[in-house]
Structure formats: structure tokens, C-alpha cells
């Protein structure tokens, strides 16, 4: 489950993403989150930030947000 602040962060991060790239970027962020060590089923903002940062190294779409 995404914690509210993590959801807001993702919403802002994806605003600059074109619709055509959105599916791929979401999949990449999910993959990056799954690689992180989870201490509970709640996904908090720092974890999401790390996943987005990892993905931004591979895509310039998210970089302006970071």
C-alpha cells in the first residue's frame, strides 16, 4: 500500500511524463520499489523517492522533478 505522501510524490513526479511513456515509467518504478528492502507492506515516500531517482538515471522524463 502506498502511504499518502508517497502517492502525492508520485503524482507530482509523473506530471511531466507523456502519456506514451507513463506505462513504462510506472513499471520501472514498481520494479525499483520491489528491489528495495521492505520492512512492511506500507510503501513510504523515501522508498518511492529512491525508486524514482533510480529510474530517473535511465530516463530524462523524471529528471526535472528531482
N, CA, C, O and CB atoms as a CASP TS submission, in Angstrom:
PFRMAT TS
TARGET T0000
AUTHOR 0000-0000-0000
METHOD Language model
MODEL 1
PARENT N/A
ATOM      1  N   UNK     1       0.833  -1.183   0.000  1.00  0.00           N
ATOM      2  CA  UNK     1       0.000   0.000   0.000  1.00  0.00           C
ATOM      3  C   UNK     1       0.877   1.244   0.000  1.00  0.00           C
ATOM      4  O   UNK     1       1.879   1.312   0.711  1.00  0.00           O
ATOM      5  CB  UNK     1      -0.947  -0.001   1.209  1.00  0.00           C
ATOM      6  N   UNK     2       0.495   2.209  -0.791  1.00  0.00           N
ATOM      7  CA  UNK     2       1.221   3.477  -0.822  1.00  0.00           C
ATOM      8  C   UNK     2       0.708   4.394   0.278  1.00  0.00           C
ATOM      9  O   UNK     2      -0.498   4.584   0.429  1.00  0.00           O
ATOM     10  CB  UNK     2       1.081   4.157  -2.202  1.00  0.00           C
ATOM     11  N   UNK     3       1.620   4.952   1.033  1.00  0.00           N
ATOM     12  CA  UNK     3       1.274   5.953   2.028  1.00  0.00           C
ATOM     13  C   UNK     3       0.939   7.239   1.265  1.00  0.00           C
ATOM     14  O   UNK     3       1.474   7.471   0.181  1.00  0.00           O
ATOM     15  CB  UNK     3       2.450   6.176   3.070  1.00  0.00           C
ATOM     16  N   UNK     4       0.064   8.067   1.818  1.00  0.00           N
ATOM     17  CA  UNK     4      -0.434   9.253   1.125  1.00  0.00           C
ATOM     18  C   UNK     4       0.686  10.155   0.602  1.00  0.00           C
ATOM     19  O   UNK     4       0.611  10.625  -0.534  1.00  0.00           O
ATOM     20  CB  UNK     4      -1.325  10.044   2.050  1.00  0.00           C
ATOM     21  N   UNK     5       1.726  10.405   1.408  1.00  0.00           N
ATOM     22  CA  UNK     5       2.791  11.289   0.937  1.00  0.00           C
ATOM     23  C   UNK     5       3.537  10.672  -0.244  1.00  0.00           C
ATOM     24  O   UNK     5       4.004  11.398  -1.121  1.00  0.00           O
ATOM     25  CB  UNK     5       3.770  11.597   2.075  1.00  0.00           C
ATOM     26  N   UNK     6       3.656   9.353  -0.279  1.00  0.00           N
ATOM     27  CA  UNK     6       4.308   8.682  -1.401  1.00  0.00           C
ATOM     28  C   UNK     6       3.455   8.808  -2.655  1.00  0.00           C
ATOM     29  O   UNK     6       3.978   9.004  -3.753  1.00  0.00           O
ATOM     30  CB  UNK     6       4.568   7.199  -1.074  1.00  0.00           C
ATOM     31  N   UNK     7       2.154   8.695  -2.491  1.00  0.00           N
ATOM     32  CA  UNK     7       1.242   8.835  -3.623  1.00  0.00           C
ATOM     33  C   UNK     7       1.294  10.251  -4.196  1.00  0.00           C
ATOM     34  O   UNK     7       1.317  10.432  -5.414  1.00  0.00           O
ATOM     35  CB  UNK     7      -0.192   8.488  -3.199  1.00  0.00           C
ATOM     36  N   UNK     8       1.313  11.240  -3.326  1.00  0.00           N
ATOM     37  CA  UNK     8       1.411  12.635  -3.782  1.00  0.00           C
ATOM     38  C   UNK     8       2.724  12.866  -4.523  1.00  0.00           C
ATOM     39  O   UNK     8       2.753  13.535  -5.556  1.00  0.00           O
ATOM     40  CB  UNK     8       1.298  13.609  -2.586  1.00  0.00           C
ATOM     41  N   UNK     9       3.804  12.312  -3.993  1.00  0.00           N
ATOM     42  CA  UNK     9       5.112  12.449  -4.629  1.00  0.00           C
ATOM     43  C   UNK     9       5.079  11.860  -6.037  1.00  0.00           C
ATOM     44  O   UNK     9       5.550  12.489  -6.985  1.00  0.00           O
ATOM     45  CB  UNK     9       6.205  11.759  -3.782  1.00  0.00           C
ATOM     46  N   UNK    10       4.525  10.661  -6.175  1.00  0.00           N
ATOM     47  CA  UNK    10       4.454  10.029  -7.496  1.00  0.00           C
ATOM     48  C   UNK    10       3.585  10.834  -8.454  1.00  0.00           C
ATOM     49  O   UNK    10       3.919  10.976  -9.630  1.00  0.00           O
ATOM     50  CB  UNK    10       3.911   8.606  -7.374  1.00  0.00           C
ATOM     51  N   UNK    11       2.487  11.353  -7.959  1.00  0.00           N
ATOM     52  CA  UNK    11       1.599  12.170  -8.791  1.00  0.00           C
ATOM     53  C   UNK    11       2.359  13.366  -9.349  1.00  0.00           C
ATOM     54  O   UNK    11       2.244  13.679 -10.534  1.00  0.00           O
ATOM     55  CB  UNK    11       0.370  12.645  -7.981  1.00  0.00           C
ATOM     56  N   UNK    12       3.127  14.029  -8.507  1.00  0.00           N
ATOM     57  CA  UNK    12       3.915  15.176  -8.969  1.00  0.00           C
ATOM     58  C   UNK    12       5.018  14.742  -9.932  1.00  0.00           C
ATOM     59  O   UNK    12       5.276  15.410 -10.933  1.00  0.00           O
ATOM     60  CB  UNK    12       4.528  15.918  -7.773  1.00  0.00           C
ATOM     61  N   UNK    13       5.656  13.633  -9.628  1.00  0.00           N
ATOM     62  CA  UNK    13       6.750  13.159 -10.474  1.00  0.00           C
ATOM     63  C   UNK    13       6.263  12.789 -11.867  1.00  0.00           C
ATOM     64  O   UNK    13       6.975  12.996 -12.849  1.00  0.00           O
ATOM     65  CB  UNK    13       7.432  11.961  -9.832  1.00  0.00           C
ATOM     66  N   UNK    14       5.055  12.242 -11.959  1.00  0.00           N
ATOM     67  CA  UNK    14       4.534  11.793 -13.244  1.00  0.00           C
ATOM     68  C   UNK    14       3.863  12.895 -14.046  1.00  0.00           C
ATOM     69  O   UNK    14       3.511  12.667 -15.203  1.00  0.00           O
ATOM     70  CB  UNK    14       3.566  10.682 -13.029  1.00  0.00           C
ATOM     71  N   UNK    15       3.671  14.078 -13.481  1.00  0.00           N
ATOM     72  CA  UNK    15       3.004  15.162 -14.203  1.00  0.00           C
ATOM     73  C   UNK    15       3.739  15.553 -15.470  1.00  0.00           C
ATOM     74  O   UNK    15       3.110  15.921 -16.462  1.00  0.00           O
ATOM     75  CB  UNK    15       2.863  16.368 -13.311  1.00  0.00           C
ATOM     76  N   UNK    16       5.049  15.480 -15.453  1.00  0.00           N
ATOM     77  CA  UNK    16       5.826  15.895 -16.620  1.00  0.00           C
ATOM     78  C   UNK    16       6.025  14.752 -17.619  1.00  0.00           C
ATOM     79  O   UNK    16       6.737  14.910 -18.611  1.00  0.00           O
ATOM     80  CB  UNK    16       7.178  16.432 -16.178  1.00  0.00           C
ATOM     81  N   UNK    17       5.403  13.612 -17.358  1.00  0.00           N
ATOM     82  CA  UNK    17       5.573  12.433 -18.196  1.00  0.00           C
ATOM     83  C   UNK    17       4.491  12.383 -19.269  1.00  0.00           C
ATOM     84  O   UNK    17       3.309  12.581 -18.987  1.00  0.00           O
ATOM     85  CB  UNK    17       5.541  11.156 -17.343  1.00  0.00           C
ATOM     86  N   UNK    18       4.908  12.119 -20.488  1.00  0.00           N
ATOM     87  CA  UNK    18       3.916  11.989 -21.559  1.00  0.00           C
ATOM     88  C   UNK    18       3.152  10.684 -21.375  1.00  0.00           C
ATOM     89  O   UNK    18       3.659   9.722 -20.796  1.00  0.00           O
ATOM     90  CB  UNK    18       4.595  12.038 -22.964  1.00  0.00           C
ATOM     91  N   UNK    19       1.937  10.673 -21.873  1.00  0.00           N
ATOM     92  CA  UNK    19       1.084   9.506 -21.710  1.00  0.00           C
ATOM     93  C   UNK    19       1.706   8.251 -22.326  1.00  0.00           C
ATOM     94  O   UNK    19       1.529   7.146 -21.813  1.00  0.00           O
ATOM     95  CB  UNK    19      -0.275   9.769 -22.332  1.00  0.00           C
ATOM     96  N   UNK    20       2.422   8.428 -23.409  1.00  0.00           N
ATOM     97  CA  UNK    20       3.058   7.298 -24.077  1.00  0.00           C
ATOM     98  C   UNK    20       4.153   6.653 -23.257  1.00  0.00           C
ATOM     99  O   UNK    20       4.401   5.453 -23.380  1.00  0.00           O
ATOM    100  CB  UNK    20       3.619   7.737 -25.382  1.00  0.00           C
ATOM    101  N   UNK    21       4.808   7.436 -22.423  1.00  0.00           N
ATOM    102  CA  UNK    21       5.902   6.916 -21.597  1.00  0.00           C
ATOM    103  C   UNK    21       5.440   6.461 -20.222  1.00  0.00           C
ATOM    104  O   UNK    21       6.179   5.772 -19.520  1.00  0.00           O
ATOM    105  CB  UNK    21       6.971   7.966 -21.440  1.00  0.00           C
ATOM    106  N   UNK    22       4.236   6.833 -19.831  1.00  0.00           N
ATOM    107  CA  UNK    22       3.776   6.619 -18.466  1.00  0.00           C
ATOM    108  C   UNK    22       3.772   5.151 -18.053  1.00  0.00           C
ATOM    109  O   UNK    22       4.254   4.823 -16.969  1.00  0.00           O
ATOM    110  CB  UNK    22       2.401   7.183 -18.307  1.00  0.00           C
ATOM    111  N   UNK    23       3.242   4.261 -18.888  1.00  0.00           N
ATOM    112  CA  UNK    23       3.191   2.839 -18.534  1.00  0.00           C
ATOM    113  C   UNK    23       4.579   2.273 -18.261  1.00  0.00           C
ATOM    114  O   UNK    23       4.796   1.567 -17.276  1.00  0.00           O
ATOM    115  CB  UNK    23       2.522   2.043 -19.647  1.00  0.00           C
ATOM    116  N   UNK    24       5.510   2.595 -19.150  1.00  0.00           N
ATOM    117  CA  UNK    24       6.872   2.077 -18.999  1.00  0.00           C
ATOM    118  C   UNK    24       7.532   2.616 -17.725  1.00  0.00           C
ATOM    119  O   UNK    24       8.203   1.875 -17.006  1.00  0.00           O
ATOM    120  CB  UNK    24       7.722   2.445 -20.229  1.00  0.00           C
ATOM    121  N   UNK    25       7.337   3.897 -17.455  1.00  0.00           N
ATOM    122  CA  UNK    25       7.945   4.500 -16.275  1.00  0.00           C
ATOM    123  C   UNK    25       7.339   3.931 -14.992  1.00  0.00           C
ATOM    124  O   UNK    25       8.053   3.673 -14.022  1.00  0.00           O
ATOM    125  CB  UNK    25       7.775   6.022 -16.309  1.00  0.00           C
ATOM    126  N   UNK    26       6.016   3.737 -14.992  1.00  0.00           N
ATOM    127  CA  UNK    26       5.373   3.138 -13.817  1.00  0.00           C
ATOM    128  C   UNK    26       5.917   1.733 -13.576  1.00  0.00           C
ATOM    129  O   UNK    26       6.202   1.363 -12.437  1.00  0.00           O
ATOM    130  CB  UNK    26       3.835   3.095 -13.997  1.00  0.00           C
ATOM    131  N   UNK    27       6.058   0.958 -14.633  1.00  0.00           N
ATOM    132  CA  UNK    27       6.628  -0.388 -14.497  1.00  0.00           C
ATOM    133  C   UNK    27       8.046  -0.327 -13.941  1.00  0.00           C
ATOM    134  O   UNK    27       8.411  -1.129 -13.080  1.00  0.00           O
ATOM    135  CB  UNK    27       6.625  -1.114 -15.853  1.00  0.00           C
ATOM    136  N   UNK    28       8.846   0.617 -14.426  1.00  0.00           N
ATOM    137  CA  UNK    28      10.217   0.759 -13.944  1.00  0.00           C
ATOM    138  C   UNK    28      10.254   1.151 -12.469  1.00  0.00           C
ATOM    139  O   UNK    28      11.086   0.646 -11.715  1.00  0.00           O
ATOM    140  CB  UNK    28      10.965   1.795 -14.777  1.00  0.00           C
ATOM    141  N   UNK    29       9.360   2.047 -12.053  1.00  0.00           N
ATOM    142  CA  UNK    29       9.298   2.458 -10.650  1.00  0.00           C
ATOM    143  C   UNK    29       8.870   1.278  -9.787  1.00  0.00           C
ATOM    144  O   UNK    29       9.431   1.065  -8.712  1.00  0.00           O
ATOM    145  CB  UNK    29       8.322   3.649 -10.466  1.00  0.00           C
ATOM    146  N   UNK    30       7.889   0.515 -10.239  1.00  0.00           N
ATOM    147  CA  UNK    30       7.459  -0.671  -9.488  1.00  0.00           C
ATOM    148  C   UNK    30       8.608  -1.660  -9.349  1.00  0.00           C
ATOM    149  O   UNK    30       8.837  -2.197  -8.265  1.00  0.00           O
ATOM    150  CB  UNK    30       6.256  -1.348 -10.178  1.00  0.00           C
ATOM    151  N   UNK    31       9.325  -1.903 -10.431  1.00  0.00           N
ATOM    152  CA  UNK    31      10.487  -2.805 -10.376  1.00  0.00           C
ATOM    153  C   UNK    31      11.522  -2.300  -9.376  1.00  0.00           C
ATOM    154  O   UNK    31      12.082  -3.081  -8.606  1.00  0.00           O
ATOM    155  CB  UNK    31      11.129  -2.948 -11.772  1.00  0.00           C
ATOM    156  N   UNK    32      11.775  -0.994  -9.388  1.00  0.00           N
ATOM    157  CA  UNK    32      12.761  -0.414  -8.473  1.00  0.00           C
ATOM    158  C   UNK    32      12.287  -0.520  -7.021  1.00  0.00           C
ATOM    159  O   UNK    32      13.093  -0.779  -6.128  1.00  0.00           O
ATOM    160  CB  UNK    32      13.029   1.061  -8.837  1.00  0.00           C
ATOM    161  N   UNK    33      10.990  -0.324  -6.779  1.00  0.00           N
ATOM    162  CA  UNK    33      10.452  -0.467  -5.419  1.00  0.00           C
ATOM    163  C   UNK    33      10.588  -1.913  -4.955  1.00  0.00           C
ATOM    164  O   UNK    33      10.950  -2.168  -3.806  1.00  0.00           O
ATOM    165  CB  UNK    33       8.966  -0.020  -5.362  1.00  0.00           C
ATOM    166  N   UNK    34      10.301  -2.853  -5.841  1.00  0.00           N
ATOM    167  CA  UNK    34      10.383  -4.272  -5.480  1.00  0.00           C
ATOM    168  C   UNK    34      11.807  -4.692  -5.113  1.00  0.00           C
ATOM    169  O   UNK    34      11.993  -5.648  -4.360  1.00  0.00           O
ATOM    170  CB  UNK    34       9.876  -5.132  -6.631  1.00  0.00           C
ATOM    171  N   UNK    35      12.805  -3.993  -5.632  1.00  0.00           N
ATOM    172  CA  UNK    35      14.205  -4.300  -5.316  1.00  0.00           C
ATOM    173  C   UNK    35      14.605  -3.794  -3.934  1.00  0.00           C
ATOM    174  O   UNK    35      15.587  -4.265  -3.359  1.00  0.00           O
ATOM    175  CB  UNK    35      15.124  -3.695  -6.366  1.00  0.00           C
ATOM    176  N   UNK    36      13.845  -2.831  -3.398  1.00  0.00           N
ATOM    177  CA  UNK    36      14.168  -2.232  -2.104  1.00  0.00           C
ATOM    178  C   UNK    36      13.760  -3.179  -0.968  1.00  0.00           C
ATOM    179  O   UNK    36      12.781  -3.914  -1.094  1.00  0.00           O
ATOM    180  CB  UNK    36      13.461  -0.859  -1.947  1.00  0.00           C
ATOM    181  N   UNK    37      14.503  -3.159   0.124  1.00  0.00           N
ATOM    182  CA  UNK    37      14.094  -3.967   1.284  1.00  0.00           C
ATOM    183  C   UNK    37      12.867  -3.340   1.952  1.00  0.00           C
ATOM    184  O   UNK    37      12.906  -2.189   2.387  1.00  0.00           O
ATOM    185  CB  UNK    37      15.264  -4.094   2.309  1.00  0.00           C
ATOM    186  N   UNK    38      11.795  -4.100   2.027  1.00  0.00           N
ATOM    187  CA  UNK    38      10.553  -3.603   2.621  1.00  0.00           C
ATOM    188  C   UNK    38      10.420  -4.128   4.043  1.00  0.00           C
ATOM    189  O   UNK    38      10.521  -5.332   4.277  1.00  0.00           O
ATOM    190  CB  UNK    38       9.326  -4.020   1.771  1.00  0.00           C
ATOM    191  N   UNK    39      10.193  -3.226   4.992  1.00  0.00           N
ATOM    192  CA  UNK    39      10.017  -3.637   6.386  1.00  0.00           C
ATOM    193  C   UNK    39       8.542  -3.872   6.710  1.00  0.00           C
ATOM    194  O   UNK    39       8.216  -4.454   7.744  1.00  0.00           O
ATOM    195  CB  UNK    39      10.602  -2.577   7.332  1.00  0.00           C
ATOM    196  N   UNK    40       7.642  -3.412   5.814  1.00  0.00           N
ATOM    197  CA  UNK    40       6.212  -3.647   5.990  1.00  0.00           C
ATOM    198  C   UNK    40       5.549  -3.580   4.625  1.00  0.00           C
ATOM    199  O   UNK    40       6.216  -3.379   3.611  1.00  0.00           O
ATOM    200  CB  UNK    40       5.579  -2.610   6.974  1.00  0.00           C
ATOM    201  N   UNK    41       4.224  -3.752   4.604  1.00  0.00           N
ATOM    202  CA  UNK    41       3.519  -3.670   3.335  1.00  0.00           C
ATOM    203  C   UNK    41       3.155  -2.234   2.967  1.00  0.00           C
ATOM    204  O   UNK    41       2.502  -1.996   1.951  1.00  0.00           O
ATOM    205  CB  UNK    41       2.270  -4.519   3.386  1.00  0.00           C
ATOM    206  N   UNK    42       3.577  -1.278   3.793  1.00  0.00           N
ATOM    207  CA  UNK    42       3.344   0.139   3.518  1.00  0.00           C
ATOM    208  C   UNK    42       4.561   0.709   2.792  1.00  0.00           C
ATOM    209  O   UNK    42       5.692   0.587   3.263  1.00  0.00           O
ATOM    210  CB  UNK    42       3.061   0.928   4.838  1.00  0.00           C
ATOM    211  N   UNK    43       4.318   1.323   1.658  1.00  0.00           N
ATOM    212  CA  UNK    43       5.402   1.914   0.873  1.00  0.00           C
ATOM    213  C   UNK    43       5.393   3.411   1.138  1.00  0.00           C
ATOM    214  O   UNK    43       4.457   4.118   0.763  1.00  0.00           O
ATOM    215  CB  UNK    43       5.247   1.604  -0.666  1.00  0.00           C
ATOM    216  N   UNK    44       6.450   3.884   1.791  1.00  0.00           N
ATOM    217  CA  UNK    44       6.519   5.279   2.205  1.00  0.00           C
ATOM    218  C   UNK    44       7.328   6.113   1.209  1.00  0.00           C
ATOM    219  O   UNK    44       8.008   5.581   0.332  1.00  0.00           O
ATOM    220  CB  UNK    44       7.131   5.385   3.602  1.00  0.00           C
ATOM    221  N   UNK    45       7.234   7.428   1.369  1.00  0.00           N
ATOM    222  CA  UNK    45       7.839   8.352   0.422  1.00  0.00           C
ATOM    223  C   UNK    45       9.343   8.148   0.215  1.00  0.00           C
ATOM    224  O   UNK    45       9.781   8.167  -0.935  1.00  0.00           O
ATOM    225  CB  UNK    45       7.593   9.745   0.878  1.00  0.00           C
ATOM    226  N   UNK    46      10.157   7.953   1.252  1.00  0.00           N
ATOM    227  CA  UNK    46      11.598   7.774   0.987  1.00  0.00           C
ATOM    228  C   UNK    46      11.895   6.599   0.052  1.00  0.00           C
ATOM    229  O   UNK    46      12.812   6.665  -0.767  1.00  0.00           O
ATOM    230  CB  UNK    46      12.340   7.570   2.298  1.00  0.00           C
ATOM    231  N   UNK    47      11.127   5.544   0.178  1.00  0.00           N
ATOM    232  CA  UNK    47      11.312   4.387  -0.689  1.00  0.00           C
ATOM    233  C   UNK    47      10.931   4.736  -2.128  1.00  0.00           C
ATOM    234  O   UNK    47      11.627   4.359  -3.071  1.00  0.00           O
ATOM    235  CB  UNK    47      10.476   3.196  -0.184  1.00  0.00           C
ATOM    236  N   UNK    48       9.837   5.448  -2.284  1.00  0.00           N
ATOM    237  CA  UNK    48       9.385   5.865  -3.613  1.00  0.00           C
ATOM    238  C   UNK    48      10.385   6.850  -4.224  1.00  0.00           C
ATOM    239  O   UNK    48      10.694   6.767  -5.413  1.00  0.00           O
ATOM    240  CB  UNK    48       7.973   6.505  -3.535  1.00  0.00           C
ATOM    241  N   UNK    49      10.885   7.771  -3.418  1.00  0.00           N
ATOM    242  CA  UNK    49      11.875   8.727  -3.914  1.00  0.00           C
ATOM    243  C   UNK    49      13.110   7.999  -4.436  1.00  0.00           C
ATOM    244  O   UNK    49      13.634   8.345  -5.495  1.00  0.00           O
ATOM    245  CB  UNK    49      12.272   9.719  -2.806  1.00  0.00           C
ATOM    246  N   UNK    50      13.573   6.999  -3.702  1.00  0.00           N
ATOM    247  CA  UNK    50      14.743   6.234  -4.139  1.00  0.00           C
ATOM    248  C   UNK    50      14.458   5.509  -5.449  1.00  0.00           C
ATOM    249  O   UNK    50      15.321   5.450  -6.325  1.00  0.00           O
ATOM    250  CB  UNK    50      15.164   5.226  -3.058  1.00  0.00           C
ATOM    251  N   UNK    51      13.263   4.960  -5.589  1.00  0.00           N
ATOM    252  CA  UNK    51      12.895   4.258  -6.818  1.00  0.00           C
ATOM    253  C   UNK    51      12.815   5.222  -7.997  1.00  0.00           C
ATOM    254  O   UNK    51      13.297   4.910  -9.086  1.00  0.00           O
ATOM    255  CB  UNK    51      11.557   3.532  -6.640  1.00  0.00           C
ATOM    256  N   UNK    52      12.211   6.391  -7.788  1.00  0.00           N
ATOM    257  CA  UNK    52      12.107   7.386  -8.858  1.00  0.00           C
ATOM    258  C   UNK    52      13.495   7.887  -9.242  1.00  0.00           C
ATOM    259  O   UNK    52      13.783   8.084 -10.422  1.00  0.00           O
ATOM    260  CB  UNK    52      11.207   8.569  -8.423  1.00  0.00           C
ATOM    261  N   UNK    53      14.350   8.093  -8.249  1.00  0.00           N
ATOM    262  CA  UNK    53      15.702   8.556  -8.542  1.00  0.00           C
ATOM    263  C   UNK    53      16.457   7.515  -9.361  1.00  0.00           C
ATOM    264  O   UNK    53      17.175   7.861 -10.299  1.00  0.00           O
ATOM    265  CB  UNK    53      16.460   8.865  -7.243  1.00  0.00           C
ATOM    266  N   UNK    54      16.296   6.239  -9.007  1.00  0.00           N
ATOM    267  CA  UNK    54      16.934   5.172  -9.776  1.00  0.00           C
ATOM    268  C   UNK    54      16.431   5.174 -11.219  1.00  0.00           C
ATOM    269  O   UNK    54      17.217   5.035 -12.156  1.00  0.00           O
ATOM    270  CB  UNK    54      16.670   3.802  -9.121  1.00  0.00           C
ATOM    271  N   UNK    55      15.134   5.332 -11.390  1.00  0.00           N
ATOM    272  CA  UNK    55      14.556   5.355 -12.736  1.00  0.00           C
ATOM    273  C   UNK    55      14.967   6.594 -13.507  1.00  0.00           C
ATOM    274  O   UNK    55      15.128   6.542 -14.726  1.00  0.00           O
ATOM    275  CB  UNK    55      13.043   5.281 -12.662  1.00  0.00           C
ATOM    276  N   UNK    56      15.141   7.713 -12.807  1.00  0.00           N
ATOM    277  CA  UNK    56      15.499   8.955 -13.495  1.00  0.00           C
ATOM    278  C   UNK    56      16.900   8.889 -14.084  1.00  0.00           C
ATOM    279  O   UNK    56      17.227   9.648 -14.996  1.00  0.00           O
ATOM    280  CB  UNK    56      15.397  10.135 -12.541  1.00  0.00           C
ATOM    281  N   UNK    57      17.721   7.996 -13.572  1.00  0.00           N
ATOM    282  CA  UNK    57      19.052   7.825 -14.135  1.00  0.00           C
ATOM    283  C   UNK    57      18.967   7.203 -15.522  1.00  0.00           C
ATOM    284  O   UNK    57      19.891   7.326 -16.327  1.00  0.00           O
ATOM    285  CB  UNK    57      19.920   6.961 -13.215  1.00  0.00           C
ATOM    286  N   UNK    58      17.834   6.525 -15.797  1.00  0.00           N
ATOM    287  CA  UNK    58      17.640   5.857 -17.081  1.00  0.00           C
ATOM    288  C   UNK    58      16.698   6.619 -18.002  1.00  0.00           C
ATOM    289  O   UNK    58      16.604   6.321 -19.193  1.00  0.00           O
ATOM    290  CB  UNK    58      17.110   4.466 -16.860  1.00  0.00           C
ATOM    291  N   UNK    59      15.994   7.616 -17.436  1.00  0.00           N
ATOM    292  CA  UNK    59      15.025   8.367 -18.235  1.00  0.00           C
ATOM    293  C   UNK    59      15.126   9.832 -17.879  1.00  0.00           C
ATOM    294  O   UNK    59      15.133  10.193 -16.702  1.00  0.00           O
ATOM    295  CB  UNK    59      13.582   7.847 -18.011  1.00  0.00           C
ATOM    296  N   UNK    60      15.204  10.682 -18.896  1.00  0.00           N
ATOM    297  CA  UNK    60      15.285  12.130 -18.635  1.00  0.00           C
ATOM    298  C   UNK    60      13.913  12.702 -18.307  1.00  0.00           C
ATOM    299  O   UNK    60      13.825  13.858 -17.893  1.00  0.00           O
ATOM    300  CB  UNK    60      15.883  12.867 -19.850  1.00  0.00           C
ATOM    301  N   UNK    61      12.836  11.933 -18.478  1.00  0.00           N
ATOM    302  CA  UNK    61      11.479  12.442 -18.258  1.00  0.00           C
ATOM    303  C   UNK    61      11.253  12.872 -16.821  1.00  0.00           C
ATOM    304  O   UNK    61      10.610  13.895 -16.586  1.00  0.00           O
ATOM    305  CB  UNK    61      10.459  11.392 -18.638  1.00  0.00           C
ATOM    306  N   UNK    62      11.761  12.123 -15.854  1.00  0.00           N
ATOM    307  CA  UNK    62      11.527  12.428 -14.451  1.00  0.00           C
ATOM    308  C   UNK    62      12.572  13.379 -13.887  1.00  0.00           C
ATOM    309  O   UNK    62      12.360  13.952 -12.819  1.00  0.00           O
ATOM    310  CB  UNK    62      11.507  11.156 -13.643  1.00  0.00           C
ATOM    311  N   UNK    63      13.674  13.560 -14.564  1.00  0.00           N
ATOM    312  CA  UNK    63      14.779  14.343 -14.025  1.00  0.00           C
ATOM    313  C   UNK    63      14.423  15.758 -13.597  1.00  0.00           C
ATOM    314  O   UNK    63      14.907  16.183 -12.548  1.00  0.00           O
ATOM    315  CB  UNK    63      15.849  14.409 -15.022  1.00  0.00           C
ATOM    316  N   UNK    64      13.616  16.521 -14.326  1.00  0.00           N
ATOM    317  CA  UNK    64      13.319  17.885 -13.881  1.00  0.00           C
ATOM    318  C   UNK    64      12.625  17.924 -12.527  1.00  0.00           C
ATOM    319  O   UNK    64      12.759  18.910 -11.803  1.00  0.00           O
ATOM    320  CB  UNK    64      12.461  18.586 -14.905  1.00  0.00           C
ATOM    321  N   UNK    65      11.895  16.889 -12.170  1.00  0.00           N
ATOM    322  CA  UNK    65      11.186  16.872 -10.904  1.00  0.00           C
ATOM    323  C   UNK    65      12.140  16.708  -9.728  1.00  0.00           C
ATOM    324  O   UNK    65      11.888  17.223  -8.639  1.00  0.00           O
ATOM    325  CB  UNK    65      10.160  15.761 -10.898  1.00  0.00           C
ATOM    326  N   UNK    66      13.229  15.993  -9.953  1.00  0.00           N
ATOM    327  CA  UNK    66      14.118  15.631  -8.835  1.00  0.00           C
ATOM    328  C   UNK    66      14.975  16.764  -8.422  1.00  0.00           C
ATOM    329  O   UNK    66      15.776  16.627  -7.498  1.00  0.00           O
ATOM    330  CB  UNK    66      14.985  14.468  -9.190  1.00  0.00           C
TER
END
